[in-house]
Amino acid sequence: MRALHARLPKNFVLEERLEAYAHVIESHPESLKGRWASACAPISPDGHTPYSEVRVDLGCGKGSFTAAQAKANPDILFIAIDTEPICVSYAAKTIDEAGLPNAIVVPGTGMKIDEYFSPEEVSVIYLNFPAPFPRIKQAKLRLTDAERLMQYRNVLTKDGVIRLKTDSQPLFDFSLEQVELAGYTFIWQTRDAQTDFPGDVPSEYEQKLGAQGAKVHAYLIAPGPVPADFTPTEPVSLVDYLPEDLESLTYVPHGMESTVRNLANRARRLRKKAQ
């Protein structure tokens, strides 16, 4: 997800920050394709033991989720990917200061995931509060689009799974449709993950948006049989998934504030004109 608008520290210089934490940033992920688990494993007096799994956090933000997961699972390698250089710098700082040898940050995009990883190399893909891209012209950038889900198949293990969390009801409803189009099966789905999974590790977005009243929609899915006649869907606007009565919204999803505000204003003008 694109970074929440936070004030940068005084004297923050992006280039200096990236250079300072370059040792936990992999700028050429394609060079490790097919050998992440072994190439990134530390060498110890007992030998070189590959990590048991490789998990990917797409849109890692500031890296708090990746760091927490890596700390709890020292035998698993976590790859934190983000397109935003500021997020990459923050995630690298978080991971480095936590002293986590089993976490690496990659400046990249989920649309190139099969260029970074080999078939059956990734066991879990986390999609924590991905950018909703509500407009039609950006629809294919959504990480939960059926074409992306088909692409993830290229790297997931036989027992691999994808977990989504989002504050956006429109994105979630859109994503549910895409799951079925891409031939995945639901292990579970919920419209209130904080209640159903209270012990789950939250990302910084979940903490901040939850404090603003967001309900967390989530699912865990696994690839089923590959669709025999898969056809990408036409791009759609997430406006189509909003309730007709916008006044009934008690929470406006992050990334759709201006869209909802404009639609509500238009509806009020039309009602006033009709009167």
Rosetta blueprint (number, residue, H / E / L):
1 M L
2 R L
3 A L
4 L L
5 H L
6 A L
7 R L
8 L L
9 P L
10 K L
11 N L
12 F L
13 V L
14 L H
15 E H
16 E H
17 R H
18 L H
19 E H
20 A H
21 Y L
22 A H
23 H H
24 V H
25 I E
26 E L
27 S L
28 H L
29 P H
30 E H
31 S H
32 L H
33 K L
34 G L
35 R L
36 W H
37 A H
38 S H
39 A H
40 C L
41 A L
42 P L
43 I E
44 S E
45 P L
46 D L
47 G E
48 H E
49 T L
50 P L
51 Y L
52 S L
53 E E
54 V E
55 R E
56 V E
57 D E
58 L E
59 G L
60 C L
61 G L
62 K L
63 G L
64 S H
65 F H
66 T H
67 A H
68 A H
69 Q H
70 A H
71 K H
72 A H
73 N L
74 P L
75 D L
76 I E
77 L E
78 F E
79 I E
80 A E
81 I E
82 D E
83 T L
84 E L
85 P H
86 I H
87 C H
88 V H
89 S H
90 Y H
91 A H
92 A H
93 K H
94 T H
95 I H
96 D H
97 E H
98 A L
99 G L
100 L L
101 P L
102 N L
103 A E
104 I E
105 V E
106 V E
107 P E
108 G L
109 T L
110 G H
111 M H
112 K H
113 I H
114 D H
115 E H
116 Y H
117 F L
118 S L
119 P L
120 E L
121 E L
122 V E
123 S E
124 V E
125 I E
126 Y E
127 L E
128 N E
129 F L
130 P L
131 A L
132 P L
133 F L
134 P L
135 R L
136 I H
137 K H
138 Q H
139 A H
140 K H
141 L H
142 R L
143 L L
144 T L
145 D L
146 A H
147 E H
148 R H
149 L H
150 M H
151 Q H
152 Y H
153 R L
154 N L
155 V L
156 L E
157 T E
158 K E
159 D E
160 G E
161 V E
162 I E
163 R E
164 L E
165 K E
166 T E
167 D L
168 S L
169 Q H
170 P H
171 L H
172 F H
173 D H
174 F H
175 S H
176 L H
177 E H
178 Q H
179 V H
180 E H
181 L H
182 A L
183 G L
184 Y E
185 T E
186 F E
187 I E
188 W E
189 Q E
190 T E
191 R L
192 D L
193 A H
194 Q H
195 T H
196 D H
197 F L
198 P L
199 G L
200 D L
201 V L
202 P L
203 S L
204 E H
205 Y H
206 E H
207 Q H
208 K H
209 L H
210 G H
211 A H
212 Q L
213 G L
214 A L
215 K L
216 V L
217 H E
218 A E
219 Y E
220 L E
221 I E
222 A E
223 P E
224 G L
225 P L
226 V L
227 P L
228 A L
229 D L
230 F L
231 T L
232 P L
233 T L
234 E L
235 P L
236 V L
237 S L
238 L H
239 V H
240 D H
241 Y H
242 L L
243 P L
244 E L
245 D L
246 L H
247 E H
248 S H
249 L L
250 T L
251 Y L
252 V L
253 P L
254 H L
255 G L
256 M L
257 E H
258 S H
259 T H
260 V H
261 R H
262 N H
263 L H
264 A H
265 N H
266 R H
267 A H
268 R H
269 R H
270 L H
271 R H
272 K H
273 K H
274 A H
275 Q L
